[in-house]
Amino acid sequence: MSGQQTLQTVDRALSFMEFVASADQAPTIQTVANELDLNITTSYHLLRTLVARGYIERQPDLTLTLGSRVGDLFRAYQQRFNAREGLMTLASTLAEQTSETAWLSLRKGNRVILEALIESSQRLRVSGLFVGLSGNEHLRSSGKAVLAHLDPSERTEMLAPIFASMTEADASHTATELEQELEKIRVSGWSLDDQGLGVETSSVGAPIFSADGRVYGAIGISTPTTRMRRNKKGYIDAVRRTANDATALLGGIPSP
């Protein structure tokens, strides 16, 4: 079990369900108990719970099959997988349209994590980005796009470790400036990192929303600052259009 502690009851319930799913023929509870070396009383407790939750069905001949809830889980997984593939395609298209490095970052708990990166086709391009990059959400355009659309309590949680590394005066100053910037992002629909994470490197991002209206992540491009300044409006337009397409893909309502 890779050295990690597990809850025995949950582990047994999952083993029970996995056995039913993989059996060549629909098993009886006695078969499951024997194969998993479980006490028959324990097996009945597990069965009642799994039946009540819809993960197992007991047929008239007393054999066991997977329940409809398993299908619901699979469809949810498949939908999420398909959505991620669609978002990756949109990021690739954005890279082609702008000839710049495009990225997709998703909110996971209190972090905004870079999930996909499509390198620019140009010789002079941004370096230092990598899949899995997180932190400095108050500086990264992806982080600011997400922060702008979080509830105040969620925003506080995401910023807490960042402010904890600053002096009280610096944290207060940064918080004031950041809130003013986040308000502008909420109005404009896009965010900018203008050399905040690297000299002569800039990025623009826009938020992505899921069907429930919550911010899901952000999509955007990173480019040498000289090209950002020459093509800023075109980049912003391309990023916002792509973010709207991503939001629509997730079942959300695109920004006007």
C-alpha positions in Angstrom: 0.0 0.0 0.0 3.0 2.3 -0.6 3.5 2.8 3.1 0.5 5.0 3.5 -2.2 4.4 6.1 -5.6 3.4 4.8 -9.0 3.1 6.4 -9.7 -0.7 6.5 -13.4 -0.5 6.0 -13.1 1.7 2.9 -10.3 -0.5 1.6 -12.5 -3.6 2.0 -15.5 -1.9 0.3 -13.4 -0.9 -2.7 -11.9 -4.4 -2.9 -15.4 -5.9 -2.7 -16.5 -3.6 -5.6 -13.4 -4.3 -7.7 -13.9 -8.1 -7.3 -17.5 -7.9 -8.5 -16.4 -5.7 -11.4 -13.6 -8.0 -12.6 -15.3 -11.4 -12.0 -15.8 -13.6 -15.1 -19.3 -14.5 -13.8 -21.5 -12.5 -11.5 -20.4 -13.8 -8.0 -22.5 -14.4 -4.9 -21.6 -12.8 -1.6 -20.2 -16.1 -0.4 -17.8 -16.2 -3.3 -16.7 -12.6 -2.6 -16.2 -13.4 1.1 -14.1 -16.5 0.3 -12.0 -14.8 -2.4 -11.2 -11.7 -0.3 -10.8 -13.7 2.9 -13.6 -11.7 4.6 -15.8 -12.7 7.5 -19.3 -13.3 6.0 -20.9 -10.9 8.5 -18.5 -8.2 7.5 -19.3 -9.0 3.8 -23.0 -8.5 4.4 -22.3 -5.1 6.1 -20.2 -4.0 3.1 -22.9 -5.3 0.7 -25.7 -3.4 2.4 -23.7 -0.2 2.2 -22.7 -0.6 -1.4 -26.3 -1.5 -2.4 -27.7 1.4 -0.5 -25.3 3.8 -2.4 -26.1 2.2 -5.8 -22.6 0.8 -6.4 -23.7 -2.9 -6.2 -27.0 -4.5 -7.3 -28.1 -7.9 -5.9 -30.0 -9.9 -8.6 -33.0 -12.2 -8.0 -30.7 -15.2 -8.2 -28.5 -13.6 -5.4 -25.6 -12.9 -7.7 -24.0 -9.5 -7.5 -23.4 -6.9 -10.3 -22.2 -3.4 -10.5 -24.9 -0.7 -9.8 -25.9 2.3 -11.8 -23.8 4.7 -9.7 -20.7 3.2 -11.1 -21.9 4.3 -14.6 -22.4 7.8 -13.2 -18.9 8.0 -12.0 -17.5 6.8 -15.3 -19.5 9.3 -17.2 -18.3 12.1 -14.9 -14.7 10.9 -15.4 -15.1 10.7 -19.1 -16.6 14.1 -19.3 -13.7 15.6 -17.3 -11.2 13.8 -19.5 -12.8 15.0 -22.7 -13.0 18.5 -21.3 -9.3 18.5 -20.6 -8.5 17.3 -24.1 -10.7 20.1 -25.5 -8.9 22.7 -23.4 -5.5 21.3 -24.6 -6.7 21.7 -28.2 -7.7 25.3 -27.5 -4.3 26.1 -26.0 -2.6 24.6 -29.1 -4.8 26.7 -31.4 -4.0 29.9 -29.4 -0.3 29.1 -29.8 -0.8 28.8 -33.5 -2.8 32.0 -33.8 -0.3 34.1 -31.9 3.0 32.3 -32.6 3.7 32.7 -28.9 4.0 30.2 -26.0 0.5 29.3 -24.9 -0.4 27.8 -21.5 -3.3 26.3 -19.6 -3.4 26.7 -15.8 -6.0 25.1 -13.5 -7.1 25.9 -10.0 -6.4 23.1 -7.6 -7.2 23.9 -4.0 -5.2 26.9 -3.0 -2.9 26.8 -6.0 -3.0 27.7 -9.7 -1.0 25.0 -11.5 0.4 25.1 -15.0 -1.2 22.0 -16.7 -0.2 22.4 -20.3 2.5 24.3 -22.2 2.8 24.8 -26.0 6.1 26.4 -26.9 6.3 29.3 -29.3 7.5 28.5 -32.8 9.7 31.6 -32.8 13.4 31.5 -32.0 13.2 34.2 -29.4 10.7 32.9 -26.8 10.0 32.7 -23.1 12.0 30.1 -21.1 11.6 28.9 -17.5 8.0 27.7 -17.7 7.2 24.1 -17.0 4.2 21.9 -16.4 3.5 21.8 -12.7 4.6 25.4 -12.1 2.7 27.0 -9.2 3.1 29.7 -6.6 3.5 33.5 -6.9 -0.2 33.7 -7.9 -0.2 37.4 -7.1 2.4 37.9 -9.9 1.5 35.4 -12.6 -1.2 36.4 -15.0 -2.8 33.0 -14.6 -2.9 33.4 -10.8 -4.3 36.9 -11.0 -7.0 35.9 -13.4 -8.1 33.2 -10.9 -7.7 35.4 -7.8 -9.9 38.1 -9.3 -12.9 35.7 -9.4 -12.5 33.9 -6.1 -14.7 34.5 -3.0 -12.9 36.8 -0.5 -12.3 33.9 1.9 -10.9 31.7 -0.9 -8.7 34.5 -2.1 -7.4 35.0 1.4 -6.5 31.3 1.7 -4.6 31.3 -1.6 -2.6 34.4 -0.7 -1.9 33.5 2.9 1.4 31.6 2.3 2.5 34.4 -0.1 1.9 37.1 2.5 3.4 35.0 5.3 6.8 35.3 3.6 6.7 39.1 3.6 7.1 41.7 6.3 3.8 43.1 7.7 4.4 46.4 5.9 5.2 44.7 2.6 2.2 42.4 2.9 -0.2 45.3 3.6 1.2 47.3 0.6 1.1 44.3 -1.7 -2.5 43.5 -0.7 -3.7 47.0 -1.3 -2.1 47.2 -4.8 -3.2 43.7 -5.7 -6.9 44.3 -4.8 -6.9 47.4 -7.0 -5.5 45.3 -9.9 -7.9 42.5 -9.3 -10.8 44.9 -9.5 -9.6 46.0 -12.9 -9.2 42.4 -14.0 -12.8 41.7 -13.0 -14.0 44.5 -15.2 -11.7 44.0 -18.2 -11.8 40.2 -18.3 -8.0 39.7 -18.7 -4.8 39.9 -16.6 -1.3 40.9 -17.3 2.1 39.9 -15.9 4.4 42.7 -17.2 7.9 41.5 -16.2 6.7 40.5 -12.7 8.4 37.1 -12.9 11.2 37.8 -15.2 13.0 40.7 -17.0 11.8 41.1 -20.6 9.1 38.5 -20.1 5.4 39.3 -20.1 2.2 37.2 -20.2 -1.6 37.8 -20.6 -4.3 35.5 -19.4 -8.0 35.3 -19.0 -10.2 33.3 -16.6 -12.1 30.1 -17.5 -15.4 29.3 -15.8 -17.1 26.0 -15.2 -20.8 25.3 -15.5 -21.5 26.2 -11.9 -20.0 29.7 -12.5 -16.9 29.1 -10.5 -13.5 30.0 -11.8 -11.9 26.9 -13.2 -8.5 28.2 -14.3 -7.0 30.5 -16.9 -5.5 30.3 -20.4 -3.1 32.7 -22.0 0.3 33.3 -23.6 3.8 34.3 -22.5 6.1 36.3 -24.7 9.1 38.5 -24.7 8.0 41.9 -23.5 9.1 43.7 -26.7 6.5 41.6 -28.7 3.9 42.1 -26.0 4.2 45.9 -26.3 3.9 45.7 -30.1 1.0 43.3 -30.3 -0.7 43.7 -26.9 -4.3 44.4 -28.2 -4.2 41.5 -30.6 -2.9 39.2 -28.0 -5.5 40.2 -25.5 -8.3 39.7 -28.0 -7.0 36.2 -28.9 -6.7 35.2 -25.3 -10.1 36.4 -24.4 -11.7 34.7 -27.3 -10.0 31.4 -26.4 -11.0 31.8 -22.7 -14.6 32.2 -23.8 -14.4 29.1 -26.0 -12.9 27.2 -23.0 -15.7 28.4 -20.7 -18.3 27.3 -23.3 -16.6 23.9 -23.5 -17.0 23.5 -19.8 -20.7 24.5 -20.0 -20.1 27.9 -18.5 -21.4 31.3 -19.7 -18.7 33.2 -21.8 -18.0 36.8 -20.9 -19.5 39.5 -23.1 
